Structure formats: structure tokens, C-alpha cells
Amino acid sequence: MTSTTIQVPRETRDHLAELARERGLSIGQLVEALAAEQPTAAQRAERLAADRETVRSVIGVPITDEEFDDAPDILGNIHRIAAEKARKTRA
């Protein structure tokens, strides 16, 4: 694997070095791990298409992309409800 350098402000480099040290990694390894955690727009679109195809095959219903887009955000709703309950519990 070939390497390259990335120029960042000294404070950023020092921060990355500290994060890397805390994890027992080099700065390069830390940057690789961070990059691996952040998919590109193209990768997110590819995963979304694959996930939708999996849902279609599992439930056996030909749901269109438009129908997926118009469907309620169930996970988002669950997060919202949980956050509301957590706020009420703290109050």
C-alpha cells in the first residue's frame, strides 16, 4: 500500500495523535479507521439499493423506490419517542 501526507493544522495533528495513542494506533491507522466508518454518498446509495432489494425479496412484495421514499420513518419515530420519554423521565 502506498502512503501520502495530508497537511493539517498542528492542533489537529496533535489531537489526532492523542486519539490514536488512546486507542493504541498510529495516526495513519486512526485516519484509516475513521475513513472506513464514513461511507461516501455513492456507497450509501449502493447500500440503500441493496437493503431495499433485500426487503423486497424477504417480504415478497415489489415495493417501488418511490413507495420506500414515501413510507414513514419508523426508526426516526422510535428515536423521537425514546428521546421524549427520556426528557420526561429527567424532568
Protein Blocks (a to p, Z undefined) as FASTA:
>chain_A
ZZddddddfklmmmmmmmmmmnopafklmmmmmmmmmccfklmmmmmmmmmmmmmmmnop
acdfklmmmpccfklmmmmmmmmmmmmmmZZ
